[in-house]
């Protein structure tokens, strides 16, 4: 399903999505003793895979979208493959870590967790996380929330709605949980850069697909009024939620 919504806007996704914070990768490093192989599922443009390549000997990064993978940065120890999350080419009990960044809500979770169990070593870690919405200030947040949760409501896929409604609270992980701290992805963007980030949203792309119109045109005036000088860079705070668990030995 993610291929449908993320292929056309893959360049904007690569350029304008706020990067995941350093302390998220510090958390990962602290949880995983043997750092031989990580499977990064639904890698997109490889944002997480690139950082994981600094920590692990080998990164196996898969995605359904060919266009997303074309935008992924190459590294000597990253292997990119176009594969679905529910079935990959890795051998049994081969991965020390499995990561899913901003994507597990798109999966057939029962099938994915079964595949993860096949691939993950005993004692290995499964960590899934996602954006839960971005915050700037009260005035800007009000404009963006109206656009996101009201104007675009009918154009978000059910998986995306599940993500920002539930924030993985009801997600049943297959192994005992590891306590996970709060992570915040930060970026300093002008108004134009913020709108480019919004253009990467799957709900925006679905609106364009159905209507042939760019919904960002409806938000430009109220966002300008809330933003002030459009050239002014403001801090965008992307609050992340996630769940981490360890496969029993």
Secondary structure, DSSP 8 states (H G I E B T S, - for coil): -HHHHHSTTHHHHHHHS----HHHHHHHHHH-S--SEEEEET-TTTHHHHHHTTTSSEEEEEES-HHHHHTS---TTEEEEE--TT--S--TT-EEEEEEES-GGGS-HHHHHHHHHHHEEEEEEEEEEEEEEEE--HHHHHHHHIIIIIITGGGS-HHHHHHHHHTTTT---SSEEE----EEEEEEE-HHHHHHHHHTSHHHHHHHHHHSS-GGGGTHHHHHHHH-STTS-EEEEEEEEEEEEE---
